[in-house]
């Protein structure tokens, strides 16, 4: 081996945070990044801290909603993790946990909210139902069309770009080397670990380590192929927008139970608007989704997203829109992240597939324990083993 215990592939939030936790525990770690830190979803997301069950878990039937409720224990851990991050990493990460509202405008939406809150309370989350007037008291300017909301005091937002860089700096201070413009192009098992071939600015280089963490976001499935593995991660391109800066206007995070909407006011005064509206993935020369180029913005998504935002919070319609952008993330077939050891490739771990901002710091802390062979059962629901049948005829590269 090359004097490194763990090679981390990807310098997004989870990769940098995991490297930080690993080196804090005494491991020797190196990060390989094909571009630059925050190049993927970690630098494109809007920084929402969604601890209530998200709309995407509620819109596809009760079975998925029940399954999603099983992650609430991890949400509780994440709340405590976030409360301590500013003290650990500094105030520049802009953690703002002043509450979140998931609003409803119809009787059917209220019924969904009530079922959601019942699941959350059963799981230990301190969410509560409030009526429209109470919601407007927490968020003056909220539309009269809002008839009810679920409220959670712990929700909020943070600065996603600053958070990744803060973890990277903390890891570097303890000796972690972050190598930019280093793309992994091959992987093979060797005695005691794996050898990776890396394209670097100075030419190809072979690196070896006993353990590998794939934390490459939407690129993680492609990295898995190098290990002769199927990682069932599917890229999706989403839309975000930002208004001009304005005086304090919106304190809590706003979500909608029946519409695609996530809205908050960042520390600089811009209102950030998103919520899962699609963009169109571009294709590469081989006809595959191109993960290296920004997705194409869809005018229909932009119009729809802004219309919902203006209807729910009319004062936002008075602001100028200064920027809209797309970002590519990845999801799994069951909407739950893919985090843990890959059984068919001993020593290879993965962390990808959604919730990587809200739960990313907690994933990193718990996964570092697993990588270092410490007992840790709280990630079992996200284990790649649940898709093990896809790799029945696969296995570690070259084995």
C-alpha positions in Angstrom: 0.0 0.0 0.0 1.0 3.7 -0.5 0.8 4.7 3.1 -2.9 5.6 2.8 -5.6 3.7 4.7 -8.6 5.1 2.7 -8.9 6.7 -0.7 -12.0 8.8 -1.0 -13.3 9.4 -4.5 -15.1 12.7 -4.7 -14.6 16.1 -2.9 -18.3 17.0 -2.3 -19.8 17.3 1.1 -19.9 13.7 2.0 -16.4 12.9 0.7 -14.8 15.8 2.5 -16.8 15.3 5.7 -16.0 11.6 5.7 -12.3 12.3 5.2 -12.4 14.7 8.1 -14.0 12.2 10.4 -11.6 9.4 9.3 -8.5 11.5 9.9 -9.9 12.6 13.2 -10.0 8.9 14.1 -6.4 8.4 13.1 -6.7 7.1 9.6 -4.5 8.2 6.7 -6.7 9.6 4.0 -6.4 11.0 0.5 -9.2 12.5 -1.6 -9.3 12.2 -5.4 -11.5 14.8 -7.2 -12.0 14.7 -10.9 -12.6 18.5 -11.0 -12.8 20.7 -7.9 -14.5 20.6 -4.6 -18.3 21.3 -4.9 -18.2 20.6 -8.6 -21.4 18.5 -8.4 -24.6 18.6 -6.4 -22.8 19.8 -3.2 -22.1 23.1 -5.0 -25.4 23.4 -6.8 -28.0 22.6 -4.1 -29.8 25.4 -2.2 -28.8 24.2 1.3 -32.1 23.3 2.8 -32.3 21.3 6.0 -35.3 19.1 5.5 -35.9 17.0 8.6 -39.6 16.6 8.0 -40.5 13.8 5.6 -40.1 15.3 2.2 -42.8 15.5 -0.4 -41.0 13.0 -2.7 -41.6 10.3 0.0 -45.3 11.2 0.2 -46.3 11.4 -3.4 -45.7 7.7 -4.4 -48.0 5.8 -2.0 -48.3 4.8 1.6 -45.7 2.0 1.4 -42.9 4.4 0.4 -44.0 6.9 3.0 -43.9 4.2 5.7 -40.5 3.1 4.5 -39.2 6.7 4.6 -40.5 7.1 8.1 -37.9 4.5 9.2 -35.2 7.1 8.6 -36.5 9.5 11.3 -34.0 8.2 13.9 -31.2 9.3 11.6 -33.0 12.7 11.1 -32.9 13.2 14.9 -29.2 12.4 14.9 -28.7 14.9 12.1 -30.5 17.7 14.0 -28.0 17.4 16.8 -25.1 17.1 14.4 -26.1 20.4 12.7 -26.6 22.2 16.0 -22.9 21.6 16.7 -21.3 22.2 13.3 -21.0 26.0 13.5 -19.0 25.7 16.8 -16.8 23.1 15.1 -16.3 24.5 11.7 -16.9 28.2 12.2 -19.7 30.7 11.5 -19.1 31.0 7.8 -21.2 27.9 7.1 -24.2 30.0 8.1 -26.3 27.4 9.9 -29.8 28.9 10.3 -32.2 26.6 12.2 -35.2 28.8 12.9 -37.9 26.4 11.8 -39.6 25.0 8.8 -43.2 24.9 7.5 -44.7 22.4 5.1 -47.9 24.1 3.9 -51.2 22.8 2.5 -53.8 24.6 0.5 -56.6 22.0 0.2 -58.4 19.5 2.4 -56.7 16.6 0.7 -53.3 18.1 1.3 -54.2 18.7 4.9 -55.0 15.0 5.3 -51.6 14.0 3.8 -50.0 16.4 6.3 -51.8 14.9 9.2 -50.7 11.4 8.2 -47.2 12.6 7.8 -47.1 14.3 11.2 -48.5 11.2 12.8 -45.6 9.1 11.3 -43.1 11.7 12.4 -44.3 12.0 16.0 -44.3 8.2 16.3 -40.7 8.3 15.1 -39.7 10.9 17.7 -39.7 14.0 15.6 -41.3 17.1 17.2 -43.4 18.2 14.3 -46.9 19.6 14.8 -49.9 20.6 12.9 -50.9 24.3 12.9 -53.6 26.2 11.1 -53.1 28.8 8.4 -53.2 31.7 10.8 -50.5 30.2 13.0 -48.4 29.5 9.9 -48.8 33.2 8.8 -47.7 34.3 12.3 -44.5 32.3 11.8 -44.1 33.5 8.2 -45.8 36.9 7.7 -46.6 37.3 4.0 -47.7 33.6 3.6 -50.7 33.5 1.3 -54.3 33.3 2.6 -54.6 30.2 0.4 -52.5 28.3 3.0 -55.0 26.6 5.3 -52.7 24.5 7.4 -49.0 23.5 7.8 -46.8 21.2 9.7 -44.1 22.9 11.7 -40.7 21.7 12.9 -38.6 24.2 14.9 -35.3 22.4 14.0 -35.5 22.9 10.2 -33.7 25.6 8.3 -30.8 26.0 5.9 -27.0 26.5 5.6 -24.4 27.5 3.0 -23.6 24.4 1.1 -20.5 25.6 -0.7 -19.0 26.9 2.5 -19.8 23.7 4.4 -17.9 21.5 2.0 -14.9 23.8 2.0 -14.9 24.0 5.8 -14.8 20.2 6.1 -12.1 20.1 3.4 -10.0 22.7 5.4 -10.5 20.8 8.6 -9.4 17.6 7.0 -6.4 19.3 5.4 -5.3 20.7 8.7 -4.9 17.1 10.0 -2.9 16.0 7.0 -5.5 14.9 4.4 -4.3 15.6 0.8 -7.0 16.7 -1.6 -5.9 16.1 -5.2 -7.9 18.1 -7.8 -8.2 17.2 -11.5 -7.5 13.5 -10.7 -10.0 11.2 -12.4 -10.1 7.5 -11.5 -10.2 5.5 -14.7 -9.5 1.9 -13.5 -9.7 -0.2 -10.4 -8.4 -3.7 -9.6 -8.1 -5.7 -6.4 -4.6 -6.4 -5.2 -3.3 -8.1 -2.1 -4.7 -6.3 0.9 -6.7 -3.7 -1.0 -7.2 -2.0 -4.4 -5.1 -0.3 -7.0 -6.6 2.7 -8.7 -5.4 4.1 -12.0 -5.8 7.9 -11.9 -5.5 10.4 -14.7 -3.7 13.4 -13.1 -2.4 16.7 -14.7 1.0 15.1 -14.8 -0.1 11.9 -16.4 -1.5 8.5 -15.3 -0.6 7.3 -11.7 -1.4 4.1 -9.8 -2.5 4.5 -6.2 -3.3 1.7 -3.7 -5.2 1.5 -0.4 -6.9 -1.1 1.7 -10.2 0.7 1.6 -12.1 2.9 -0.9 -15.0 5.3 -0.4 -17.0 6.2 -3.5 -18.6 9.5 -2.7 -18.8 10.9 -6.2 -22.5 11.9 -6.3 -24.1 11.4 -9.7 -20.8 9.9 -11.0 -20.8 7.2 -8.3 -22.5 4.6 -10.5 -19.8 5.1 -13.2 -17.1 4.7 -10.6 -18.9 1.5 -9.5 -18.5 0.1 -13.0 -14.7 0.3 -12.6 -15.0 -2.2 -9.7 -17.3 -4.4 -11.8 -20.3 -3.5 -9.8 -23.8 -2.2 -10.4 -24.6 0.7 -8.1 -28.3 1.4 -8.8 -28.0 5.2 -8.9 -29.9 7.3 -11.5 -28.9 10.9 -12.3 -31.6 13.5 -12.2 -31.3 17.2 -13.1 -33.1 19.8 -11.0 -33.7 23.5 -11.1 -32.9 26.2 -8.6 -33.3 30.0 -8.7 -32.3 33.1 -6.7 -33.9 36.5 -6.4 -32.1 39.8 -5.8 -31.1 40.6 -2.2 -33.8 42.1 0.0 -34.4 43.0 3.6 -35.4 40.2 6.0 -38.5 38.7 4.5 -38.7 35.0 5.2 -37.4 33.4 8.4 -38.5 29.7 8.2 -37.9 27.2 5.4 -41.0 26.8 3.3 -42.1 23.5 1.7 -45.4 22.5 0.1 -46.9 19.0 0.7 -48.8 19.0 -2.7 -46.6 21.1 -5.0 -42.9 21.1 -5.8 -41.6 24.0 -3.7 -38.7 24.7 -1.3 -38.1 28.3 -0.5 -35.9 30.1 2.0 -34.0 33.4 2.5 -30.2 33.0 2.5 -27.9 34.9 4.9 -27.1 37.5 2.1 -30.8 38.3 1.6 -31.5 36.4 -1.6 -34.6 34.2 -1.7 -33.7 30.7 -3.0 -36.5 28.9 -4.8 -36.5 25.2 -5.8 -38.3 22.0 -4.8 -37.5 19.3 -7.4 -38.5 20.8 -10.7 -36.9 18.8 -13.6 -34.3 19.9 -16.1 -33.2 18.0 -19.2 -30.0 15.9 -19.1 -27.7 16.3 -22.1 -26.3 13.3 -23.9 -22.6 12.6 -24.5 -21.1 11.3 -27.7 -22.0 7.7 -26.8 -25.6 8.6 -26.1 -25.4 8.3 -22.3 -26.4 11.0 -19.9 -23.6 13.5 -19.8 -22.7 14.1 -16.2 -19.9 16.6 -17.0 -22.1 19.2 -18.7 -24.8 21.3 -17.0 -28.3 20.1 -17.7 -30.6 22.1 -20.0 -33.1 24.3 -18.1 -36.7 23.8 -19.0 -38.8 27.0 -19.4 -41.9 25.1 -18.2 -40.2 24.1 -15.0 -39.0 27.7 -14.3 -42.5 29.1 -14.9 -44.1 26.4 -12.8 -41.7 26.8 -9.9 -41.9 30.6 -9.8 -45.7 30.4 -10.1 -46.0 28.1 -7.0 -43.6 30.3 -5.1 -45.5 33.5 -5.9 -48.9 31.9 -5.0 -47.7 30.6 -1.7 -45.7 33.7 -0.7 -46.9 36.6 -2.9 -44.2 39.1 -1.8 -41.6 37.1 -3.6 -43.2 38.1 -6.9 -42.1 41.7 -6.2 -38.4 40.7 -6.4 -36.2 40.5 -9.5 -34.9 37.1 -10.4 -31.1 37.3 -10.9 -30.1 33.7 -11.5 -31.4 30.2 -12.3 -29.3 27.1 -12.6 -29.4 23.4 -12.8 -27.6 20.7 -10.8 -27.3 17.0 -11.2 -27.9 14.6 -8.3 -28.7 10.9 -8.1 -31.5 8.9 -6.7 -32.1 5.2 -6.1 -35.1 3.1 -7.1 -36.5 3.2 -3.5 -35.7 6.9 -2.9 -33.4 6.0 0.0 -29.7 6.8 -0.1 -27.1 4.2 -0.8 -24.6 4.3 2.1 -22.4 1.6 3.5 -20.2 -1.4 2.6 -20.6 -3.2 -0.8 -20.7 -6.9 0.0 -19.4 -8.1 -3.3 -16.3 -5.8 -3.0 -14.9 -6.1 0.5 -13.2 -2.8 1.5 -15.3 -0.7 -0.9 -17.9 1.7 0.5 -20.3 4.1 -1.1 -22.3 7.2 0.0 -24.6 8.6 -2.6 -28.2 8.8 -3.7 -30.1 11.7 -2.1 -30.5 13.5 1.2 -26.7 14.2 1.0 -26.9 17.7 2.3 -29.3 17.4 5.2 -27.9 14.0 6.2 -24.5 14.3 4.7 -22.5 15.2 7.9 -24.2 12.4 9.8 -23.6 9.9 7.0 -20.0 10.9 7.1 -19.6 10.4 10.8 -21.4 7.0 10.9 -19.8 5.7 7.7 -16.3 6.6 9.0 -17.0 4.2 11.9 -18.0 1.4 9.6 -14.9 2.0 7.4 -12.7 1.7 10.5 -14.4 -1.6 11.4 -16.3 -0.1 14.4 -19.8 -1.4 15.1 -22.4 0.9 13.6 -26.0 -0.4 12.8 -27.7 2.9 12.2 -26.9 2.9 8.5 -28.4 -0.5 7.8 -31.5 0.8 6.2 -29.3 2.4 3.5 -27.0 -0.5 3.0 -26.1 -1.4 -0.6 -26.8 -5.0 0.4 -30.5 -4.3 -0.2 -29.7 -4.3 -4.0 -27.3 -7.2 -3.6 -29.2 -9.2 -6.2 -28.1 -6.8 -8.9 -24.5 -7.9 -8.2 -25.1 -11.7 -8.0 -23.0 -12.2 -11.1 -20.6 -9.4 -10.5 -17.9 -8.7 -7.9 -14.7 -6.9 -7.3 -12.9 -5.9 -10.4 -10.6 -8.6 -11.7 -11.4 -11.0 -8.9 
